[in-house]
């Protein structure tokens, strides 16, 4: 009998229940999703990649601490169980944009800001959304490309100084919600945008990709708050390009969620570019929250600072992976990264992986990580002055994270974020 060679034949994987549910949902929904022929091709490619490779496992280095294929055990039906409700904006005078269960509401008219629905680009210009082929390890890209329904594209005009912040509220009522937002800040523009993900404790799978282009001399603050409830599975990514002299402050805040993966991919491409990254993650219950940062310094004289604060209790698990890469040409780079974690229970877990990959020889770069419990001496000091143990623990935890919040300049914004922290501490602290 002639032997049959199987060399080079890829072994077909057996899809998990969650992966099968995604494929079935795609087949059911494709005809109702917006897009032209190019969009359909991109969607088909994404779901074919998922069918061939499945979701990433620990074998993929970027998912070593987040075994997504095992953690995503089920996927809710595409149909939504309810209608999400908008909430008060973080700042009272903010211009509000809503994405309710993936459906974009009416867009406000703001002088100097051109806005269009992403669904229009899906029908006309897929290239503007970078809706191309996705790699097997790109779980966020696979899911978002396959199911993307809408979002908002914003273009900020040259030298615009926007005094009123813009708030995007992505609201869910259960089911699945997949959105993409694009913002281009022209030369010298200055603006603040709040990017919020809101929901109750219903079963939900959400994905979002946000693409930020900050051109020469622009100064942008982008605040991303994920607060979707205990059963939320959220896959998110922020893609950043910084041109010459561009400044971006990116603030990412996560409150629990059953499974959260937040990726930040940033490129400092112009001399004088500066990224300030801050993240606060308040984790409880059975939450698994992974914040993964990749930052490329690609030219001379660029700067960045990255500070992450985690508070973890119950059986929650946190992950921070931070990689800074400095190209050989990128002399005079100054990059500083720190991750500090406060563990409030014996069963809480944290995995931290800070990395520097430096090919230049004239740089100032450093990274560090700490994991600690509440200092018993500090707690005793407070209790000796009549403060209860619970209140004392809350004060110490709040002091740990408030240092980051108070870097923000808007007092109303600071009060709103600290009020949410107080609410979390009252329930879980």
GIVEN-V152826 format. One record per residue. SS is DSSP state (A for helix, B for strand, O for the rest). PSI is psi in whole degrees, -180 to 180 (* if undefined). D_LAST is the distance of its C-alpha to the last C-alpha in Angstrom with 2 decimals. Layout:
ss=<SS & SS>
psi=<PSI & PSI>
d_last=<D_LAST & D_LAST>
This chain:
ss=<O & O & O & O & O & O & O & O & O & O & O & O & O & O & O & O & A & A & A & A & A & A & A & A & A & A & A & A & A & A & A & A & O & O & O & O & A & A & A & A & A & A & A & A & A & A & A & A & A & A & A & A & A & O & O & O & O & O & O & O & A & A & A & O & O & O & O & A & A & A & A & O & O & O & O & O & O & O & O & O & O & O & O & O & O & O & O & O & O & O & O & O & O & O & B & B & B & B & B & B & O & O & B & B & O & O & O & O & O & B & O & O & B & B & B & B & B & A & A & A & A & A & A & A & O & A & A & A & A & O & O & O & O & O & O & O & O & O & A & A & A & A & A & A & A & A & A & O & O & B & O & B & B & B & B & B & O & O & O & O & B & O & O & O & O & B & B & B & B & B & B & O & O & O & B & B & B & B & B & B & B & B & B & B & B & O & O & O & O & B & B & B & B & B & B & B & B & B & O & O & O & O & O & B & B & B & B & B & B & B & B & B & B & B & O & O & O & O & B & B & B & B & B & B & B & B & B & O & O & O & O & B & B & B & B & B & B & B & B & B & B & B & O & O & O & O & B & B & B & B & B & B & B & B & B & O & O & O & B & B & B & B & B & B & B & B & B & B & O & O & O & O & O & B & B & B & B & B & B & B & B & B & B & O & O & O & O & B & B & B & B & B & B & B & B & B & B & O & O & O & O & O & B & B & B & B & B & B & B & B & B & B & O & O & O & O & B & B & B & B & B & B & B & B & B & B & O & O & O & O & O & O & O & B & B & B & B & B & B & B & B & B & B & O & O & O & O & O & B & B & B & B & B & B & B & B & B & B & O & O & O & O & O & B & B & B & B & B & B & B & B & B & O & O & O & A & A & A & A & A & A & A & A & O & O & O & O & O & A & A & A & A & A & A & A & A & A & A & A & A & A & A & A & A & A & O & O & O & O & O & A & A & A & A & A & A & A & A & A & A & A & A & A & A & A & A & A & A & O>
psi=<134 & 131 & 142 & 121 & 136 & 12 & 130 & -3 & 121 & 135 & 129 & 130 & 157 & 119 & 146 & 172 & -42 & -42 & -42 & -39 & -37 & -44 & -46 & -39 & -38 & -46 & -40 & -34 & -16 & -44 & -15 & -3 & 144 & 151 & 153 & -168 & -38 & -39 & -44 & -40 & -43 & -41 & -45 & -43 & -42 & -46 & -30 & -38 & -42 & -44 & -35 & -40 & -16 & -178 & 158 & 147 & -176 & -18 & -24 & 120 & -42 & -17 & 22 & -35 & -2 & 88 & 81 & -38 & -33 & -33 & -35 & 88 & -24 & 162 & 129 & 161 & 152 & -38 & 142 & 141 & -16 & -180 & 115 & 151 & 134 & 152 & 172 & 137 & 158 & -34 & 132 & -30 & 12 & 143 & 127 & 132 & 130 & 141 & 97 & 112 & 39 & 3 & 123 & 131 & -172 & 138 & 136 & 157 & 116 & 122 & 128 & -4 & 119 & 128 & 139 & 151 & 142 & -31 & -30 & -41 & -35 & -28 & -23 & -43 & 82 & -31 & -33 & -20 & 1 & 42 & 65 & -164 & 148 & 148 & 157 & -30 & -2 & 80 & -42 & -44 & -40 & -52 & -46 & -43 & -41 & -39 & 3 & 127 & -41 & -171 & -166 & 138 & 127 & 134 & 118 & 126 & 163 & 133 & 16 & 131 & 97 & 110 & -29 & 125 & 158 & 136 & 123 & 120 & 114 & 111 & 139 & 155 & 37 & 173 & -140 & 141 & 124 & 116 & 164 & 133 & 143 & 130 & 127 & 120 & 112 & 176 & 129 & 2 & 150 & 125 & 160 & 132 & 132 & 133 & 98 & 144 & 114 & 143 & 175 & -160 & 19 & 161 & 123 & 146 & 120 & 148 & 148 & 137 & 127 & 125 & 120 & 123 & 116 & 109 & 178 & 126 & -2 & 151 & 112 & 139 & 124 & 118 & 119 & 117 & 119 & 113 & 66 & 0 & 167 & -21 & 8 & 136 & 116 & 123 & 115 & 154 & 141 & 123 & 127 & 134 & 125 & 122 & -171 & 125 & 9 & 144 & 131 & 128 & 115 & 119 & 120 & 127 & 126 & 130 & 101 & -136 & 139 & -42 & 118 & 129 & 111 & 116 & 141 & 120 & 114 & 145 & 119 & 101 & -7 & 143 & 136 & -1 & 145 & 128 & 126 & 113 & 127 & 141 & 135 & 129 & 115 & 107 & 136 & 179 & -133 & 22 & 143 & 116 & 123 & 117 & 117 & 123 & 131 & 121 & 125 & 120 & 113 & -9 & 173 & 156 & 55 & 156 & 155 & 147 & 135 & 120 & 125 & 131 & 125 & 137 & 121 & 131 & 180 & -130 & 24 & 156 & 131 & 151 & 133 & 122 & 120 & 119 & 123 & 125 & 129 & 115 & 160 & -33 & -14 & 59 & 159 & 21 & 138 & 110 & 125 & 128 & 135 & 140 & 122 & 132 & 135 & 117 & 125 & -3 & 159 & -24 & -6 & 150 & 149 & 138 & 126 & 131 & 84 & 140 & 143 & 130 & 101 & 124 & -9 & 160 & -1 & 76 & 162 & 103 & 141 & 154 & 157 & 161 & 142 & 148 & 127 & 169 & 175 & 133 & 119 & -32 & -41 & -42 & -41 & -40 & -45 & -42 & -32 & -15 & 22 & 5 & 134 & 160 & -45 & -44 & -39 & -43 & -42 & -42 & -41 & -40 & -44 & -40 & -34 & -40 & -25 & -28 & -36 & -47 & -39 & -4 & -24 & 146 & -24 & 117 & -39 & -38 & -45 & -45 & -41 & -44 & -39 & -33 & -39 & -38 & -43 & -41 & -42 & -44 & -36 & -35 & -39 & -10 & *>
d_last=<69.77 & 68.45 & 64.96 & 62.52 & 60.35 & 56.71 & 56.17 & 54.10 & 53.00 & 49.27 & 47.76 & 46.40 & 42.81 & 41.71 & 39.13 & 35.90 & 35.15 & 32.91 & 35.62 & 38.28 & 36.35 & 36.16 & 39.89 & 40.77 & 38.74 & 40.56 & 43.93 & 43.11 & 41.83 & 44.03 & 46.72 & 44.31 & 42.50 & 43.98 & 46.08 & 49.55 & 51.19 & 49.40 & 46.02 & 47.00 & 48.13 & 44.85 & 42.95 & 45.35 & 44.94 & 41.14 & 41.22 & 44.07 & 41.98 & 39.21 & 41.82 & 43.40 & 40.43 & 37.44 & 33.95 & 33.10 & 32.38 & 31.38 & 35.02 & 34.34 & 32.98 & 30.71 & 29.05 & 29.04 & 25.27 & 25.08 & 27.70 & 27.95 & 30.84 & 28.90 & 25.50 & 27.11 & 28.38 & 29.42 & 30.24 & 30.24 & 33.54 & 34.52 & 35.02 & 32.11 & 30.86 & 30.22 & 30.60 & 27.61 & 27.33 & 27.09 & 24.49 & 24.96 & 25.39 & 23.06 & 26.04 & 28.35 & 31.58 & 30.69 & 33.29 & 31.77 & 32.69 & 31.47 & 31.63 & 31.16 & 31.16 & 33.00 & 35.56 & 36.08 & 36.59 & 39.04 & 38.85 & 38.96 & 41.91 & 40.95 & 43.77 & 43.83 & 41.50 & 43.15 & 41.12 & 42.18 & 40.61 & 39.99 & 41.85 & 44.96 & 44.66 & 44.34 & 47.69 & 49.35 & 47.89 & 45.61 & 46.08 & 44.12 & 41.02 & 41.68 & 41.79 & 43.66 & 43.60 & 40.33 & 39.98 & 38.95 & 35.75 & 34.75 & 32.62 & 31.36 & 34.96 & 36.38 & 34.19 & 34.23 & 37.96 & 38.86 & 37.02 & 36.70 & 37.56 & 37.08 & 35.34 & 36.57 & 38.73 & 38.69 & 41.27 & 40.87 & 44.27 & 45.52 & 44.47 & 42.44 & 39.97 & 37.70 & 36.18 & 34.32 & 31.45 & 31.62 & 28.75 & 29.06 & 27.02 & 27.19 & 26.34 & 26.52 & 27.25 & 27.11 & 29.80 & 30.49 & 30.44 & 32.03 & 32.64 & 33.90 & 33.99 & 36.44 & 36.57 & 39.42 & 39.36 & 42.95 & 44.22 & 42.74 & 40.43 & 37.27 & 34.52 & 30.84 & 29.53 & 26.21 & 25.82 & 23.27 & 22.65 & 21.57 & 21.59 & 20.36 & 19.41 & 23.09 & 24.56 & 25.47 & 26.85 & 27.03 & 28.71 & 29.47 & 31.54 & 31.72 & 34.71 & 34.83 & 38.10 & 38.05 & 41.65 & 43.28 & 41.84 & 39.27 & 35.90 & 33.06 & 29.35 & 27.73 & 24.10 & 22.84 & 19.68 & 18.98 & 16.99 & 19.01 & 16.98 & 15.97 & 19.66 & 20.80 & 22.89 & 23.47 & 26.12 & 26.49 & 28.64 & 29.63 & 33.15 & 34.15 & 37.57 & 38.05 & 41.62 & 43.27 & 41.32 & 38.61 & 35.09 & 31.97 & 28.38 & 26.23 & 22.54 & 20.61 & 17.09 & 15.63 & 12.91 & 13.05 & 16.49 & 18.15 & 20.37 & 20.49 & 23.24 & 23.66 & 26.84 & 28.19 & 31.89 & 33.39 & 36.91 & 38.05 & 41.69 & 43.08 & 43.63 & 41.20 & 38.48 & 34.94 & 31.58 & 28.27 & 25.45 & 21.78 & 18.90 & 15.12 & 13.48 & 9.91 & 10.30 & 9.18 & 11.63 & 15.07 & 15.03 & 17.60 & 17.76 & 20.80 & 21.72 & 25.34 & 27.35 & 31.12 & 32.86 & 36.63 & 38.35 & 41.89 & 43.88 & 44.35 & 42.29 & 38.97 & 35.51 & 31.90 & 28.50 & 25.49 & 21.99 & 19.03 & 15.40 & 13.08 & 9.37 & 9.41 & 7.79 & 9.78 & 13.37 & 13.11 & 15.83 & 16.39 & 19.89 & 21.44 & 25.23 & 26.93 & 30.72 & 32.86 & 36.58 & 39.20 & 42.69 & 45.77 & 46.89 & 43.57 & 44.50 & 42.62 & 39.29 & 36.23 & 33.05 & 29.84 & 26.78 & 23.52 & 20.38 & 17.46 & 14.50 & 11.41 & 10.78 & 7.87 & 10.04 & 13.83 & 14.53 & 13.05 & 16.04 & 17.32 & 20.97 & 22.31 & 25.96 & 27.23 & 30.99 & 33.83 & 37.22 & 39.65 & 43.37 & 44.16 & 45.02 & 44.33 & 40.59 & 37.51 & 34.71 & 31.73 & 28.52 & 25.77 & 22.48 & 19.97 & 17.23 & 15.39 & 12.68 & 11.31 & 14.67 & 15.38 & 18.06 & 16.04 & 13.57 & 16.81 & 18.39 & 15.91 & 16.02 & 19.78 & 19.96 & 18.58 & 14.91 & 12.75 & 10.61 & 7.33 & 8.87 & 10.06 & 7.12 & 6.07 & 9.79 & 10.25 & 8.05 & 9.79 & 12.98 & 12.82 & 13.04 & 14.85 & 17.86 & 18.52 & 18.14 & 20.39 & 23.14 & 23.88 & 26.68 & 26.17 & 24.39 & 23.91 & 22.33 & 19.96 & 18.97 & 18.48 & 16.25 & 14.10 & 13.93 & 12.68 & 9.91 & 9.09 & 9.38 & 7.05 & 4.15 & 5.97 & 6.21 & 3.80 & 0.00>
